[in-house]
Amino acid sequence: MSREEQDSRELNREQNRLRDYRRSLTAHRVRRILTRVLLAGAVICALYFGIRYYQSRHYSSMEMSPAADYIAADGASYRNLGETIVEYTSNGATCLDTAGRVLWQCSFEMEEPIVSTAGNVIAFADYNGRSVYVMNTSGELGHFTTAMDVHYLSAAENGDVLCVMDSGTSAWIRLYSADGREKAYFVRNIDESGYPLAAALSPDGETVCISNLMMEGASVKTVLSFYDFAHGSEENSYEVSSYAYKDEVVPVVRFLNDQVCTAVSDARLMYFDVSGNAPVAGMNSMFSEQVQSLFFGDERIGLLFMDETGNEMYRLDLYDLHGSRTGSIRFSLNYTDVQLTGGRIFINNAQYCMIYAEDGREIFSGAFSRSVRVLHASKRLRNLCALTGKELEEIELH
């Protein structure tokens, strides 16, 4: 064999070894990637099923234990605000954390307080009065006096406040910062535009939806008008779009986030995409039954009807951000509160509590050991607490 042939064979062997090495290296890399993918998939599956198990786990008993002394004010009303409880009367408001610590107190004098919450922000105004107070879970953000009597109030998560004022012939809509600085306003003639029945301010404080009730002969019409302070024109009163609904009354409008606004009439649940410069009407969920009540929470809506089957007293239908019904819950408790949080539904009165998963599965049903004024529902079941007349109680489910 010649020298050239030997060199050629040696070169071929080296090339073959190099190819084999590259194939082995590629196979090794593929195995590592597959191992990582399978491991990540196993972890995700374990977390998913673990969360599903935790959310749907059934509890059979409840234990209440005093966490702090707290004497509830006579005639007080309550709002859950983030991880705190706000107690308020016509004389002021107090904010408690779930350990019973007083985070802040605010004194005011109001004949009839009206309240609006958004995220960790709460605003108070005196109905037919001119005092407005804005707080969050840390303390007071500001208070101010308006030039006209306030009839409707809507707070935003950034601390801005929308006040709707009625002068008799005109509706004045003013946007304020928490410290009372007027950021924008517009005026609508009530005879031409209708009476402002409800109003909502987006979380970023830029978009407003107003439900205007109008008479057309012997019938009624509701016009939902959208106003955008960031993209609308002051010459056009910031109005960017509107939708009319004949023979319907729309008493509730609400922003679920900066992209979705919802409204509820006596005939339908409406969704609007407000992510662009001009809000666009989206999904409509029609119904023929009378809505008894409605509840908002965690980007969910709950519509309460009478149970047509006759097996229970109520039926609570749950809807997501896209207008799809995600589940129904039937129950017969004479409730005082319904809360949607952490993918669960909490239904309670002073003596009894029921907890459901969104798909309708019962998680807990049982009596409180002491009469409860307000239940603070948490995303974590083991962080529940309740305010009785004299104490803040921790609640543990077993």
Wavefront OBJ file of the C-alpha trace (Angstrom):
o trace
v 0.000 0.000 0.000
v 1.400 3.356 -0.967
v 2.039 6.180 1.428
v -0.722 8.219 -0.197
v -3.268 5.434 0.355
v -2.260 5.098 4.002
v -2.610 8.844 4.522
v -6.013 8.804 2.804
v -7.275 5.935 5.010
v -5.987 7.697 8.138
v -7.742 10.892 7.051
v -10.976 8.950 6.484
v -10.688 7.355 9.934
v -10.166 10.799 11.530
v -13.125 12.188 9.652
v -15.271 9.244 10.753
v -14.171 9.679 14.376
v -14.975 13.399 14.153
v -18.432 12.635 12.738
v -19.048 10.058 15.465
v -17.945 12.570 18.098
v -20.224 15.227 16.700
v -23.131 12.778 16.594
v -22.445 11.734 20.187
v -22.194 15.383 21.257
v -25.456 16.227 19.471
v -27.200 13.214 20.993
v -25.890 14.208 24.427
v -27.170 17.753 23.984
v -30.550 16.468 22.796
v -30.774 14.157 25.822
v -29.930 17.064 28.149
v -32.568 19.272 26.508
v -35.174 16.496 26.628
v -34.298 15.800 30.260
v -34.718 19.475 31.130
v -37.992 19.721 29.200
v -39.363 16.590 30.843
v -38.222 17.787 34.268
v -39.781 21.222 33.717
v -42.969 19.552 32.481
v -43.059 17.313 35.533
v -42.573 20.319 37.831
v -45.280 22.305 36.029
v -47.679 19.356 36.184
v -46.915 18.846 39.863
v -47.491 22.536 40.586
v -50.678 22.585 38.504
v -52.193 19.531 40.138
v -50.923 20.672 43.532
v -52.637 24.035 43.093
v -55.789 22.353 41.777
v -55.780 20.019 44.759
v -55.199 22.886 47.181
v -57.948 24.989 45.594
v -60.472 22.151 45.474
v -59.594 20.466 48.761
v -62.597 20.017 50.986
v -62.522 21.220 54.607
v -64.912 19.949 57.241
v -64.377 22.266 60.216
v -63.476 25.828 61.140
v -61.528 27.108 64.147
v -61.772 30.748 65.237
v -59.222 32.253 67.624
v -58.914 35.866 68.859
v -56.093 37.813 67.182
v -56.711 41.284 68.666
v -59.274 43.234 70.656
v -61.323 45.648 68.575
v -64.613 47.268 69.552
v -66.668 47.767 66.416
v -68.351 51.144 66.011
v -72.129 51.292 66.268
v -73.805 51.398 62.874
v -70.509 50.932 61.021
v -70.152 49.686 57.447
v -67.133 47.776 56.117
v -65.057 47.329 52.980
v -62.255 44.861 52.334
v -59.343 46.838 50.884
v -56.422 44.702 49.722
v -55.216 42.834 52.795
v -56.978 45.234 55.169
v -60.471 45.977 56.496
v -61.881 49.515 56.441
v -64.609 50.392 58.935
v -66.489 53.638 58.308
v -69.366 55.692 59.660
v -70.583 59.218 59.005
v -67.905 60.384 61.482
v -64.822 58.832 59.880
v -62.968 55.673 58.844
v -60.491 53.231 60.384
v -58.203 50.805 58.549
v -57.107 47.514 60.181
v -54.668 44.911 58.968
v -55.462 41.217 59.348
v -53.518 41.107 62.628
v -55.809 43.730 64.175
v -53.348 46.638 64.035
v -54.875 50.049 63.298
v -53.016 51.341 60.223
v -54.751 54.706 60.072
v -57.782 56.642 61.211
v -59.498 59.486 59.373
v -62.105 61.802 60.888
v -64.786 63.497 58.798
v -68.399 64.612 59.097
v -70.719 63.350 56.363
v -74.480 63.066 56.244
v -74.423 60.114 53.814
v -70.985 58.730 52.890
v -70.636 57.247 49.414
v -67.653 54.976 48.858
v -65.597 53.769 45.906
v -62.667 51.321 45.992
v -60.066 50.421 43.355
v -57.134 48.153 44.181
v -55.660 49.519 47.404
v -57.394 52.921 47.065
v -60.621 53.957 48.791
v -62.429 57.262 48.378
v -65.248 58.775 50.436
v -67.563 61.609 49.474
v -70.585 63.153 51.115
v -73.641 62.513 48.925
v -75.116 65.908 48.047
v -72.124 67.362 49.888
v -68.691 68.664 48.870
v -66.163 66.786 51.010
v -63.930 64.131 49.390
v -61.289 62.000 51.171
v -58.877 59.639 49.404
v -56.843 56.948 51.204
v -54.927 53.782 50.456
v -53.802 50.975 52.745
v -50.858 53.098 53.962
v -52.770 56.228 54.908
v -54.419 59.380 53.610
v -53.530 60.470 50.075
v -55.443 63.731 50.319
v -58.755 65.428 50.930
v -60.445 68.366 49.260
v -63.678 70.318 48.853
v -65.523 70.451 45.537
v -67.247 73.502 44.067
v -70.544 71.616 43.571
v -72.459 68.846 45.338
v -71.229 65.322 44.544
v -73.801 62.752 43.373
v -71.524 59.950 42.171
v -67.950 58.930 42.919
v -65.458 56.594 41.220
v -61.871 56.019 42.349
v -58.902 54.803 40.288
v -55.991 52.643 41.413
v -53.592 55.559 40.830
v -55.475 57.685 43.393
v -57.452 59.854 40.972
v -61.139 60.415 41.682
v -64.011 61.070 39.300
v -66.888 63.141 40.708
v -70.241 63.463 38.950
v -72.196 66.562 39.939
v -75.741 67.546 39.051
v -76.631 71.222 38.758
v -80.244 70.485 37.810
v -79.936 71.075 34.056
v -76.339 69.928 33.517
v -74.087 67.109 34.625
v -70.568 68.198 35.531
v -67.939 65.468 35.391
v -64.660 66.413 37.050
v -61.446 64.408 37.418
v -59.343 65.188 40.482
v -55.997 64.022 41.769
v -56.004 62.735 45.347
v -54.938 66.146 46.677
v -57.820 67.942 44.933
v -56.087 69.255 41.805
v -58.585 69.376 38.957
v -57.075 67.435 36.041
v -59.967 67.607 33.557
v -63.682 68.266 33.329
v -66.577 68.381 30.896
v -70.248 69.349 31.056
v -73.236 67.551 29.514
v -76.742 68.946 29.143
v -79.095 66.497 30.864
v -82.000 67.150 28.462
v -79.770 66.328 25.472
v -77.444 63.656 26.893
v -79.557 62.057 29.615
v -79.209 61.712 33.355
v -75.894 60.145 34.539
v -77.051 56.939 36.203
v -73.593 55.404 36.823
v -69.948 56.178 36.114
v -66.642 54.333 36.197
v -63.004 55.441 36.013
v -60.292 53.183 34.584
v -57.434 52.043 36.878
v -54.972 54.450 35.194
v -57.400 57.371 35.565
v -57.529 58.094 31.818
v -60.824 56.595 30.566
v -64.351 57.214 31.819
v -67.564 55.320 31.096
v -70.874 56.990 31.933
v -74.316 55.396 31.729
v -76.806 58.074 30.669
v -80.529 57.358 31.073
v -82.801 59.107 28.553
v -86.535 59.232 27.944
v -87.927 58.661 24.449
v -91.652 59.271 24.678
v -93.032 56.532 26.924
v -89.895 54.369 26.686
v -86.348 54.663 27.961
v -82.934 54.458 26.337
v -79.498 54.153 27.892
v -76.428 55.572 26.188
v -73.028 54.373 27.344
v -70.528 57.142 26.603
v -66.755 56.741 26.796
v -64.398 59.624 27.449
v -60.611 59.510 27.121
v -58.598 62.237 28.829
v -55.369 61.047 27.184
v -56.551 60.757 23.558
v -59.873 62.612 23.398
v -60.343 66.240 22.428
v -61.325 68.882 24.962
v -63.418 70.544 22.236
v -65.479 67.338 21.988
v -65.682 66.962 25.804
v -63.149 64.084 25.488
v -65.872 61.768 24.113
v -64.433 59.007 21.903
v -67.358 56.582 21.424
v -70.899 55.810 22.572
v -73.431 52.975 22.365
v -77.209 53.188 22.697
v -79.498 50.507 24.171
v -83.216 51.028 23.682
v -85.637 49.839 26.372
v -82.742 48.975 28.699
v -81.554 50.513 31.957
v -77.816 50.162 32.727
v -77.290 50.929 36.432
v -73.774 49.434 36.696
v -70.549 50.128 34.779
v -67.143 48.911 35.920
v -63.568 48.648 34.613
v -62.132 45.185 35.210
v -58.677 46.466 34.198
v -57.176 49.041 31.801
v -58.281 46.986 28.784
v -61.805 45.832 29.671
v -64.894 47.720 30.811
v -68.137 45.948 31.608
v -71.715 47.087 32.055
v -74.827 45.306 33.306
v -78.349 46.138 32.208
v -81.663 44.479 32.972
v -81.181 42.315 29.886
v -77.477 41.666 29.310
v -73.878 41.676 30.469
v -71.764 43.829 28.131
v -68.015 43.960 27.514
v -65.990 46.738 25.891
v -62.392 46.677 24.693
v -60.843 49.952 25.869
v -57.236 49.148 24.941
v -57.364 51.413 21.857
v -58.129 55.101 21.469
v -61.850 54.390 20.954
v -63.553 51.678 23.060
v -65.155 48.911 21.011
v -68.196 46.840 22.030
v -67.418 43.150 22.406
v -69.167 40.147 23.918
v -72.797 40.391 25.043
v -74.261 37.775 27.381
v -78.030 38.004 27.212
v -80.413 36.811 29.938
v -84.151 36.916 30.493
v -84.109 36.493 34.271
v -83.960 39.354 36.730
v -80.532 39.980 38.217
v -80.786 39.991 42.007
v -77.271 41.294 42.641
v -73.787 41.309 41.141
v -70.266 41.006 42.485
v -66.794 41.853 41.190
v -63.398 40.506 42.115
v -60.119 39.124 40.711
v -61.146 40.027 37.149
v -64.340 38.014 37.585
v -68.006 38.951 37.620
v -70.739 37.139 39.506
v -74.389 37.601 38.499
v -76.926 36.407 41.049
v -80.317 35.057 39.903
v -83.107 33.170 41.586
v -82.622 29.416 41.067
v -85.132 28.418 38.397
v -84.826 24.718 39.244
v -86.432 25.231 42.638
v -83.789 23.074 44.321
v -81.996 26.072 45.840
v -82.775 29.731 46.435
v -80.064 31.380 44.288
v -77.862 30.716 41.270
v -74.569 32.597 40.961
v -73.175 32.642 37.399
v -69.475 33.456 37.043
v -67.967 35.215 34.025
v -64.335 35.896 33.086
v -62.657 38.849 31.346
v -63.767 37.636 27.923
v -67.452 37.272 28.739
v -67.349 33.486 28.980
v -69.309 31.823 31.753
v -66.857 29.785 33.822
v -69.278 28.156 36.260
v -72.452 28.328 38.317
v -73.100 27.899 42.032
v -76.507 27.181 43.556
v -77.140 27.910 47.231
v -79.881 28.854 49.674
v -78.064 30.904 52.321
v -79.558 34.276 53.249
v -76.213 35.931 52.577
v -74.869 39.301 53.709
v -71.742 39.206 51.529
v -70.315 37.422 48.492
v -66.614 37.719 47.638
v -64.702 36.491 44.569
v -61.022 36.120 45.361
v -58.180 33.684 44.785
v -60.238 31.594 42.369
v -62.809 30.921 45.090
v -66.239 32.204 46.042
v -66.950 33.111 49.667
v -70.606 33.403 50.697
v -71.491 34.278 54.279
v -73.840 35.875 56.748
v -73.242 36.566 60.438
v -73.613 32.910 61.442
v -72.598 30.782 58.466
v -69.977 30.554 55.737
v -69.730 28.643 52.451
v -66.694 28.466 50.169
v -66.742 27.164 46.585
v -64.296 26.628 43.744
v -65.143 28.413 40.489
v -66.409 25.182 38.934
v -69.044 24.908 41.672
v -67.352 22.345 43.915
v -67.922 22.948 47.607
v -64.723 23.555 49.592
v -66.280 24.335 52.967
v -69.668 24.803 54.566
v -70.071 25.486 58.270
v -71.107 27.809 61.075
v -69.022 30.491 62.760
v -68.496 29.942 66.469
v -69.179 33.645 67.061
v -71.346 36.148 65.208
v -69.360 37.846 62.412
v -69.770 41.400 61.172
v -67.387 41.116 58.232
v -65.372 38.252 56.756
v -62.030 39.098 55.167
v -61.544 36.570 52.372
v -57.948 35.928 51.361
v -56.305 34.250 48.370
v -54.835 31.853 50.944
v -57.467 29.910 52.859
v -55.349 29.789 56.004
v -55.222 33.600 56.143
v -58.935 34.213 56.672
v -60.060 36.523 59.419
v -63.329 37.965 60.673
v -64.366 40.993 62.652
v -66.881 40.362 65.424
v -68.318 43.006 67.700
v -65.360 42.960 70.114
v -62.454 41.154 68.424
v -60.643 40.427 65.209
v -60.589 36.651 64.830
v -58.209 34.427 62.921
v -59.877 31.571 61.036
v -58.302 28.222 60.255
v -59.998 25.546 58.195
v -59.384 21.850 58.839
l 1 2 3 4 5 6 7 8 9 10 11 12 13 14 15 16 17 18 19 20 21 22 23 24 25 26 27 28 29 30 31 32 33 34 35 36 37 38 39 40 41 42 43 44 45 46 47 48 49 50 51 52 53 54 55 56 57 58 59 60 61 62 63 64 65 66 67 68 69 70 71 72 73 74 75 76 77 78 79 80 81 82 83 84 85 86 87 88 89 90 91 92 93 94 95 96 97 98 99 100 101 102 103 104 105 106 107 108 109 110 111 112 113 114 115 116 117 118 119 120 121 122 123 124 125 126 127 128 129 130 131 132 133 134 135 136 137 138 139 140 141 142 143 144 145 146 147 148 149 150 151 152 153 154 155 156 157 158 159 160 161 162 163 164 165 166 167 168 169 170 171 172 173 174 175 176 177 178 179 180 181 182 183 184 185 186 187 188 189 190 191 192 193 194 195 196 197 198 199 200 201 202 203 204 205 206 207 208 209 210 211 212 213 214 215 216 217 218 219 220 221 222 223 224 225 226 227 228 229 230 231 232 233 234 235 236 237 238 239 240 241 242 243 244 245 246 247 248 249 250 251 252 253 254 255 256 257 258 259 260 261 262 263 264 265 266 267 268 269 270 271 272 273 274 275 276 277 278 279 280 281 282 283 284 285 286 287 288 289 290 291 292 293 294 295 296 297 298 299 300 301 302 303 304 305 306 307 308 309 310 311 312 313 314 315 316 317 318 319 320 321 322 323 324 325 326 327 328 329 330 331 332 333 334 335 336 337 338 339 340 341 342 343 344 345 346 347 348 349 350 351 352 353 354 355 356 357 358 359 360 361 362 363 364 365 366 367 368 369 370 371 372 373 374 375 376 377 378 379 380 381 382 383 384 385 386 387 388 389 390 391 392 393 394 395 396 397 398
